[in-house]
Amino acid sequence: MFDIVIIGGNISGSCAAINAAKNGIDVVLIERNKEMFNPPHCGEGIADITYDYLKFGEVGCKKNQINNFTINVSDIKEYKLKLKKHYIYIFDRNFAEKELLKRAEKNGVELILGKRMKNFNPPDEVILDRKKIKGKVIIDASGISCRVGQKIGLCTKLKPEDVGVCIQSRVESNFPSDKVQLWYHKPYAPFGYAWVFPKDNNTANIGFGIPGGLKLDLEELLNKYIKFVTNNDYKILHTFRSCVPSAHPLKKLVKNNVMIVGDAARLSNPATGAGIHNAIFSGSLAGLIASKYVRGEIPSLDEYQVIMQKKVTRLIKDYHNKTMLKTDEDFIKGYKKAFSILSILNKISPGIFQNYVAKMLKRDFDILDKYKR
Ligand SMILES: Cc1cc2nc3c(=O)[nH]c(=O)nc-3n(C[C@H](O)[C@H](O)[C@H](O)COP(=O)(O)OP(=O)(O)OC[C@H]3O[C@@H](n4cnc5c(N)ncnc54)[C@H](O)[C@@H]3O)c2cc1C
């Protein structure tokens, strides 16, 4: 019997593992892929504060600093935003994923890579191919599939419109390396958005995400967008399709001995799909609280739910705002309003919005630091 069994070895799972194992707890992490995807299934955008908190820079994880945004709402309006003080980085996620697994192993986590959890027998038994593993605490970090959560009734299958269906290419061309470009809605990303996230002057992640259920030729749309943003001068190195939850977060993140983290808990932002920060925060917090529970310092895992509630409430609000934008007109009006406010704020007081976001992210890390003491 392990103290903690973690299903999923990406960002939320490895953060849970590291933080639990640092407390001397017996942890096993099960990841179905033998090696993490390279290129990763991600735009690779991360807030500077989050990147710095995990000390990725100190171990040589490459980053490209973004100072500017150009945002188009359909072909109706263009906004330009300049970032000051706090920045977005386009980082090397594959490097970071490998680094986190390395840190987990160094702290004594047993890694089982290339093996899928086939089934879960509540309350504590994880079934692999030829092996059964038991844990006092089970952490579900299995991403959008939420394997354990489904089994114990904490999460149900997502509706198509609550899934962000994404396609992305790694593209070679000439890019202004300090600028992210976003295109909301038609013609490139109906009811979603397309992005150019430059990794440097010559390479970028170009992709889009739209709600599930729209019967569209994703590859054709992406090629159209790539041609547009590169003036038809490009080379595609790699393309993948993937999904991110754009859903109502789970109401319950804990049931008895099971905790749900990251995308499994639907903690990615329902409007933007950004989920790295919340995966890091929820995974780390779950690992810390689970280890306190195993050591007998707290009577239950409910503390995780209590601390996460503020974030869940904010995400529920974002989800409801997203569901209001049903027609072309709603969608355009909604995003025009949001970006107009943002761009006015950015002109009057550059940095005001970024400082607000930075404060929220810092608050999360203050919580983790308090638990680590
Ligand atoms: C195209 C795309 C671009 C994105 N870009 C950004 C971005 O730029 N910035 C940002 O903040 N967010 C972005 N996101 C969202 C972000 O990638 C996710 O929110 C984040 O990866 C969630 O991390 P996670 O560890 O919770 O889940 P995941 O990354 O989904 O990891 C789950 C892990 O569990 C494993 N697993 C699943 N089932 C099993 C099983 N049965 N047994 C064993 N292992 C299992 C999987 O192999 C996987 O490694 C993007 C998402 C997509 C799809």
Ligand as a Chemical Component Dictionary entry (heavy atoms), coordinates in Angstrom:
data_LIG
# 
_chem_comp.id                   LIG 
_chem_comp.type                 NON-POLYMER 
_chem_comp.pdbx_formal_charge   0 
_chem_comp.three_letter_code    LIG 
# 
loop_
_chem_comp_atom.comp_id 
_chem_comp_atom.atom_id 
_chem_comp_atom.alt_atom_id 
_chem_comp_atom.type_symbol 
_chem_comp_atom.charge 
_chem_comp_atom.model_Cartn_x 
_chem_comp_atom.model_Cartn_y 
_chem_comp_atom.model_Cartn_z 
_chem_comp_atom.pdbx_ordinal 
LIG C1  C1  C 0 -3.640 23.035 -27.909 1  
LIG C2  C2  C 0 -3.552 23.461 -26.486 2  
LIG C3  C3  C 0 -2.819 24.593 -26.176 3  
LIG C4  C4  C 0 -2.741 25.012 -24.841 4  
LIG N1  N1  N 0 -1.986 26.104 -24.559 5  
LIG C5  C5  C 0 -1.899 26.541 -23.280 6  
LIG C6  C6  C 0 -1.089 27.661 -22.968 7  
LIG O1  O1  O 0 -0.421 28.235 -23.828 8  
LIG N2  N2  N 0 -1.053 28.079 -21.670 9  
LIG C7  C7  C 0 -1.776 27.457 -20.678 10 
LIG O2  O2  O 0 -1.735 27.906 -19.513 11 
LIG N3  N3  N 0 -2.526 26.366 -20.956 12 
LIG C8  C8  C 0 -2.594 25.881 -22.220 13 
LIG N4  N4  N 0 -3.328 24.767 -22.503 14 
LIG C9  C9  C 0 -3.967 24.042 -21.387 15 
LIG C10 C10 C 0 -2.930 23.222 -20.611 16 
LIG O3  O3  O 0 -2.151 22.483 -21.501 17 
LIG C11 C11 C 0 -3.627 22.286 -19.607 18 
LIG O4  O4  O 0 -4.489 23.044 -18.801 19 
LIG C12 C12 C 0 -2.604 21.555 -18.736 20 
LIG O5  O5  O 0 -1.824 20.703 -19.520 21 
LIG C13 C13 C 0 -3.298 20.725 -17.663 22 
LIG O6  O6  O 0 -2.338 19.918 -17.024 23 
LIG P1  P1  P 0 -2.750 18.548 -16.329 24 
LIG O7  O7  O 0 -1.497 17.957 -15.812 25 
LIG O8  O8  O 0 -3.860 18.792 -15.380 26 
LIG O9  O9  O 0 -3.381 17.649 -17.486 27 
LIG P2  P2  P 0 -2.682 17.050 -18.790 28 
LIG O10 O10 O 0 -1.619 17.945 -19.271 29 
LIG O11 O11 O 0 -3.790 16.708 -19.710 30 
LIG O12 O12 O 0 -2.004 15.710 -18.277 31 
LIG C14 C14 C 0 -2.723 14.549 -17.973 32 
LIG C15 C15 C 0 -1.756 13.380 -18.005 33 
LIG O13 O13 O 0 -2.435 12.205 -17.579 34 
LIG C16 C16 C 0 -2.057 11.125 -18.404 35 
LIG N5  N5  N 0 -3.138 10.120 -18.351 36 
LIG C17 C17 C 0 -4.413 10.262 -18.803 37 
LIG N6  N6  N 0 -5.111 9.133  -18.578 38 
LIG C18 C18 C 0 -4.260 8.272  -17.962 39 
LIG C19 C19 C 0 -4.392 6.934  -17.489 40 
LIG N7  N7  N 0 -5.537 6.265  -17.608 41 
LIG N8  N8  N 0 -3.317 6.336  -16.908 42 
LIG C20 C20 C 0 -2.129 7.010  -16.787 43 
LIG N9  N9  N 0 -1.951 8.271  -17.237 44 
LIG C21 C21 C 0 -3.002 8.900  -17.809 45 
LIG C22 C22 C 0 -1.873 11.756 -19.785 46 
LIG O14 O14 O 0 -1.045 10.972 -20.615 47 
LIG C23 C23 C 0 -1.244 13.101 -19.423 48 
LIG O15 O15 O 0 0.163  13.055 -19.412 49 
LIG C24 C24 C 0 -3.426 24.301 -23.816 50 
LIG C25 C25 C 0 -4.169 23.157 -24.138 51 
LIG C26 C26 C 0 -4.225 22.731 -25.455 52 
LIG C27 C27 C 0 -5.009 21.491 -25.781 53 
# 
loop_
_chem_comp_bond.comp_id 
_chem_comp_bond.atom_id_1 
_chem_comp_bond.atom_id_2 
_chem_comp_bond.value_order 
_chem_comp_bond.pdbx_ordinal 
LIG C1  C2  SING 1  
LIG C2  C3  SING 2  
LIG C2  C26 DOUB 3  
LIG C3  C4  DOUB 4  
LIG C4  N1  SING 5  
LIG C4  C24 SING 6  
LIG N1  C5  DOUB 7  
LIG C5  C6  SING 8  
LIG C5  C8  SING 9  
LIG C6  O1  DOUB 10 
LIG C6  N2  SING 11 
LIG N2  C7  SING 12 
LIG C7  O2  DOUB 13 
LIG C7  N3  SING 14 
LIG N3  C8  DOUB 15 
LIG C8  N4  SING 16 
LIG N4  C9  SING 17 
LIG N4  C24 SING 18 
LIG C9  C10 SING 19 
LIG C10 O3  SING 20 
LIG C10 C11 SING 21 
LIG C11 O4  SING 22 
LIG C11 C12 SING 23 
LIG C12 O5  SING 24 
LIG C12 C13 SING 25 
LIG C13 O6  SING 26 
LIG O6  P1  SING 27 
LIG P1  O7  DOUB 28 
LIG P1  O8  SING 29 
LIG P1  O9  SING 30 
LIG O9  P2  SING 31 
LIG P2  O10 DOUB 32 
LIG P2  O11 SING 33 
LIG P2  O12 SING 34 
LIG O12 C14 SING 35 
LIG C14 C15 SING 36 
LIG C15 O13 SING 37 
LIG C15 C23 SING 38 
LIG O13 C16 SING 39 
LIG C16 N5  SING 40 
LIG C16 C22 SING 41 
LIG N5  C17 SING 42 
LIG N5  C21 SING 43 
LIG C17 N6  DOUB 44 
LIG N6  C18 SING 45 
LIG C18 C19 SING 46 
LIG C18 C21 DOUB 47 
LIG C19 N7  SING 48 
LIG C19 N8  DOUB 49 
LIG N8  C20 SING 50 
LIG C20 N9  DOUB 51 
LIG N9  C21 SING 52 
LIG C22 O14 SING 53 
LIG C22 C23 SING 54 
LIG C23 O15 SING 55 
LIG C24 C25 DOUB 56 
LIG C25 C26 SING 57 
LIG C26 C27 SING 58 
# 
